[in-house]
Amino acid sequence: MRLEHSCEITYWHAWEAREFAIAAARGIPDRSYAKIPAYLHMIKVANPGMHTHYETNEKGRFMYLFMSFGQSVRGFYNAIRRVIVVDGTFLKNKYRGVLLVANAVDDRNASISKAIGTDYPQSAHGIFVHHLLTNVVAFFKTKGLTALVEKASRAYRYTEFQERITEIFEMSPELVSSKYLDPLTTTAEKKIDRRIVKAKGFQVYKVDDFISLVKGDIYDCHVDLERRTCTCGKYNIGKIPCRHAIPAIYSRGMEVHRFTDGLYTTAAWRIAYANSINPMAVLECEWNVPAEDKLAKVLPPETRKSAGRPIEKV
């Protein structure tokens, strides 16, 4: 201010001006807490089956908020392994707090666990976009397609997203998941292809209708197709046929995908992501909220002002 505008101001004036500018851009936190009951009602209107709950103390001050998206829960129970990844981040606004997120992980490993942008379209999701664009560049060579996918990934309005998806489909129909015809997901198919190569030259000796002795590796293994196990241990844990189970399956004239866990199938993959989390379709001025939510009072959490002057870390 002194150098550019020849104006002398105190540290506190500069700090208050900064706080005013942030509030003008992001909204006032106190008012945001007051909107929680109405917001939860409207988000449930947009997403039937969603579960929400918030708690306040005896003074009416906010304590915590729980949100569970019904669509995601259905996808989790129907098509994703029972593994939960929990992560939290400390909020740095006036009232602090912790944002705790629980994600289910499918066979795409850590990249999907970072896809929180699916449930929260207005949040930044750079890692998800990075993985998405990396796959497009690696597997689809159509000129201009990568830029179009990036635009779709950053579309914040439903109508804009639909326009980009339509353009993508017209340019490259094979990019859309409905065109994927293999029985297993791409990750599972590639893993099986690698194991088929490793299994070349193995000899299979049938013990009974389900059990086989497989020789040709460093050590001999017994494969039980009924229990889907192998003495090497890999089939038992991953539930994708190991390099010993694959020749045992082929020796009986059967397909490998029949002996792969159902969670790795393309059908399960589609079920997991079939439903979407819908944003609120109307502006705040058009919210239609029940009287009890309008009258509910939610105050900001209790906070204690830090001693000394506030410090902005760079």
C-alpha positions in Angstrom: 0.0 0.0 0.0 2.8 2.4 0.8 4.8 1.7 -2.4 1.9 1.5 -4.8 -0.7 3.9 -3.4 1.4 6.1 -1.0 -1.1 5.1 1.8 0.0 4.3 5.3 -2.1 1.6 7.1 -1.6 -0.5 10.1 -1.2 -4.3 10.1 -4.6 -4.7 11.6 -6.2 -2.5 8.8 -4.5 -4.7 6.2 -5.7 -7.9 8.0 -9.3 -6.7 8.2 -9.2 -5.7 4.5 -8.0 -9.1 3.6 -10.7 -10.8 5.7 -13.3 -8.6 4.1 -12.1 -9.6 0.6 -12.1 -13.3 1.5 -15.6 -13.0 2.9 -16.8 -11.2 -0.2 -15.5 -14.0 -2.4 -16.3 -17.1 -0.3 -19.1 -15.9 2.0 -19.2 -15.3 5.7 -18.6 -18.5 7.7 -21.2 -17.5 10.4 -23.9 -17.3 7.8 -22.8 -20.6 6.2 -23.4 -22.5 9.4 -26.9 -21.0 9.6 -27.7 -22.4 6.2 -26.8 -26.0 7.1 -30.4 -27.2 7.7 -31.7 -25.7 4.5 -28.7 -26.9 2.5 -29.1 -30.5 3.7 -32.8 -30.5 2.8 -32.0 -29.2 -0.8 -29.1 -31.6 -1.3 -31.4 -34.5 -0.3 -34.1 -33.3 -2.8 -31.5 -33.5 -5.5 -30.2 -36.9 -4.3 -33.1 -39.1 -3.1 -31.8 -41.8 -0.7 -29.0 -39.6 0.7 -28.5 -39.6 4.5 -27.5 -36.5 6.4 -27.3 -35.6 10.1 -25.9 -32.7 12.1 -25.5 -32.1 15.8 -25.4 -28.9 17.9 -24.6 -28.5 21.5 -27.0 -27.1 24.2 -26.1 -23.6 23.0 -27.0 -24.3 19.5 -23.4 -24.3 18.3 -22.4 -26.6 15.5 -20.5 -29.8 16.5 -20.4 -32.1 13.5 -22.1 -33.0 10.2 -22.5 -36.4 8.6 -23.3 -36.9 4.9 -23.7 -40.3 3.1 -24.6 -40.4 -0.6 -27.2 -43.1 -1.3 -25.9 -43.7 -4.8 -22.4 -44.2 -3.6 -23.5 -46.5 -0.8 -25.4 -48.7 -3.4 -22.4 -48.8 -5.6 -20.2 -49.7 -2.6 -22.4 -52.6 -1.5 -23.0 -54.0 -5.0 -19.6 -53.7 -6.6 -16.7 -52.6 -4.4 -14.6 -54.6 -1.9 -15.2 -54.0 1.7 -12.2 -51.8 2.2 -12.5 -48.3 3.6 -9.8 -45.6 3.2 -10.3 -42.8 5.7 -8.4 -39.5 5.4 -8.9 -36.1 7.0 -7.7 -32.6 6.4 -7.6 -29.7 8.9 -9.8 -26.7 7.9 -8.0 -23.4 8.2 -10.9 -21.0 8.3 -11.9 -19.0 11.4 -13.6 -21.9 13.1 -11.1 -24.6 12.2 -12.4 -28.2 12.4 -11.6 -31.3 10.4 -13.0 -32.6 7.1 -13.1 -36.4 7.3 -13.7 -38.4 4.1 -14.2 -42.2 3.8 -13.8 -43.7 0.4 -14.2 -47.3 -0.9 -11.4 -48.5 -3.1 -11.9 -50.6 -6.2 -9.3 -52.3 -8.4 -8.0 -49.1 -9.8 -6.2 -48.6 -6.4 -5.2 -45.2 -5.1 -6.3 -43.1 -8.0 -10.0 -43.6 -7.4 -9.7 -43.0 -3.7 -8.6 -39.5 -4.6 -11.7 -38.9 -6.8 -13.6 -37.0 -4.2 -14.5 -34.6 -7.0 -17.1 -37.1 -8.0 -19.1 -36.5 -4.9 -18.1 -32.9 -4.5 -18.2 -31.4 -8.0 -17.2 -27.9 -6.8 -14.0 -29.1 -5.1 -10.6 -29.2 -6.8 -9.7 -32.7 -8.1 -6.4 -32.2 -9.9 -5.1 -35.7 -9.2 -8.2 -37.3 -10.7 -8.0 -35.1 -13.8 -4.3 -36.0 -14.1 -4.9 -39.7 -14.1 -7.8 -39.4 -16.5 -5.9 -37.3 -19.0 -2.9 -39.7 -18.7 -5.1 -42.6 -19.7 -6.6 -40.7 -22.6 -3.2 -39.8 -23.9 -1.9 -43.4 -23.6 -4.8 -45.2 -25.2 -6.6 -42.7 -27.5 -4.7 -40.9 -30.3 -7.5 -38.9 -31.7 -6.3 -35.3 -32.3 -7.9 -32.8 -29.9 -9.6 -35.4 -27.8 -7.4 -34.8 -24.7 -8.2 -31.1 -24.6 -11.9 -31.9 -24.9 -11.8 -34.4 -22.1 -10.0 -31.8 -19.9 -12.8 -29.3 -20.6 -15.4 -31.9 -19.6 -13.5 -32.7 -16.4 -13.5 -29.0 -15.4 -17.2 -28.3 -16.4 -19.0 -27.0 -13.3 -22.5 -26.9 -14.8 -24.4 -30.0 -15.8 -25.5 -28.5 -19.2 -21.9 -27.6 -20.0 -20.7 -31.1 -19.1 -23.4 -32.7 -21.3 -22.3 -30.6 -24.2 -18.6 -31.7 -23.8 -19.6 -35.4 -23.4 -21.7 -35.2 -26.6 -18.7 -33.8 -28.4 -16.4 -36.5 -27.0 -18.8 -39.2 -28.1 -19.0 -37.8 -31.6 -15.2 -37.6 -31.9 -14.3 -40.9 -30.2 -17.2 -43.3 -29.3 -14.8 -45.9 -28.0 -13.8 -43.6 -25.1 -17.2 -44.2 -23.5 -17.4 -47.1 -21.0 -20.5 -48.6 -22.8 -18.3 -49.5 -25.7 -16.0 -51.7 -23.5 -17.0 -55.3 -24.2 -14.4 -57.4 -22.3 -15.8 -59.4 -19.4 -13.3 -58.1 -16.9 -12.0 -54.6 -16.2 -8.9 -53.4 -18.1 -6.7 -53.8 -15.0 -7.8 -57.4 -14.4 -7.5 -58.3 -18.1 -3.9 -56.9 -18.3 -2.9 -58.8 -15.1 -4.3 -62.1 -16.6 -2.5 -61.5 -19.9 0.8 -61.1 -18.0 0.2 -64.3 -16.1 -0.7 -66.2 -19.3 2.7 -65.4 -20.6 4.4 -66.5 -17.4 2.4 -69.8 -17.5 3.7 -70.9 -20.9 5.2 -74.4 -20.7 3.5 -75.3 -17.5 2.2 -78.9 -17.3 -1.2 -79.7 -15.8 -2.1 -83.0 -14.1 -5.7 -83.4 -13.1 -6.3 -84.8 -9.7 -10.1 -84.7 -9.7 -12.8 -82.5 -11.3 -11.5 -79.4 -9.5 -8.0 -80.0 -8.3 -4.9 -79.9 -10.5 -1.2 -80.3 -10.0 0.7 -77.7 -12.0 4.4 -78.2 -12.7 6.9 -76.2 -14.6 7.4 -73.3 -12.2 10.1 -73.0 -9.5 7.9 -75.2 -7.3 4.9 -77.4 -8.0 1.5 -76.0 -7.0 -1.9 -77.5 -6.3 -4.8 -75.5 -7.7 -8.4 -75.9 -6.4 -10.8 -74.3 -8.8 -13.8 -75.0 -6.6 -12.4 -73.1 -3.7 -10.4 -70.8 -6.0 -7.1 -71.3 -4.2 -3.6 -72.2 -5.1 -0.7 -73.2 -2.8 1.3 -70.3 -4.2 -1.1 -68.1 -2.2 -1.7 -65.4 -4.9 -5.1 -66.8 -6.1 -6.3 -67.0 -2.4 -5.7 -63.3 -1.7 -6.3 -61.4 -5.0 -9.1 -63.7 -6.3 -7.7 -63.3 -9.8 -6.4 -66.6 -11.2 -2.7 -66.9 -10.7 -0.2 -68.2 -13.3 -0.8 -71.7 -12.0 -4.6 -71.5 -12.0 -4.8 -70.2 -15.6 -3.5 -73.3 -17.3 -5.6 -75.4 -14.9 -8.7 -73.6 -16.1 -7.7 -73.8 -19.8 -7.0 -77.5 -19.5 -10.7 -78.0 -18.7 -11.8 -75.9 -21.7 -13.2 -73.1 -19.6 -12.8 -69.3 -19.5 -10.6 -67.5 -17.0 -13.2 -64.8 -16.2 -15.6 -67.4 -14.8 -13.0 -68.1 -12.0 -12.3 -64.4 -11.3 -14.0 -62.6 -8.4 -17.1 -60.8 -9.5 -15.9 -57.5 -8.3 -13.4 -57.4 -11.2 -16.1 -57.8 -13.9 -17.1 -55.0 -16.2 -20.6 -55.4 -15.0 -19.6 -54.7 -11.4 -17.5 -51.7 -12.6 -20.5 -50.2 -14.4 -22.7 -50.7 -11.4 -20.2 -49.0 -9.1 -20.3 -45.8 -11.2 -23.8 -46.0 -12.7 -25.3 -43.4 -10.4 -24.1 -39.8 -10.0 -24.2 -37.3 -7.2 -26.5 -34.5 -8.4 -25.8 -30.8 -7.6 -28.7 -28.7 -6.5 -30.7 -27.7 -9.5 -31.9 -24.3 -8.3 -30.3 -21.1 -7.0 -30.4 -20.4 -3.3 -33.0 -17.7 -3.9 -35.4 -20.4 -5.2 -34.9 -23.0 -2.4 -38.2 -24.4 -1.2 -37.4 -25.4 2.4 -39.8 -26.8 5.1 -40.6 -24.5 8.0 -38.7 -26.6 10.6 -35.5 -26.2 8.6 -36.1 -22.5 8.1 -36.5 -22.0 11.8 -33.7 -24.2 12.9 -30.8 -22.2 14.4 -27.2 -23.4 13.9 -24.5 -21.2 15.3 -20.8 -21.4 14.5 -18.6 -23.6 16.7 -17.1 -22.0 19.8 -13.7 -20.6 18.9 -10.9 -18.9 20.9 -8.9 -16.1 19.3 -5.2 -16.8 19.2 -2.9 -14.5 21.1 -1.0 -11.9 19.2 -1.5 -10.6 15.7 -2.7 -13.1 13.1 -0.1 -14.5 10.8 -0.6 -15.4 7.1 1.6 -18.3 6.1 2.9 -18.1 2.6 
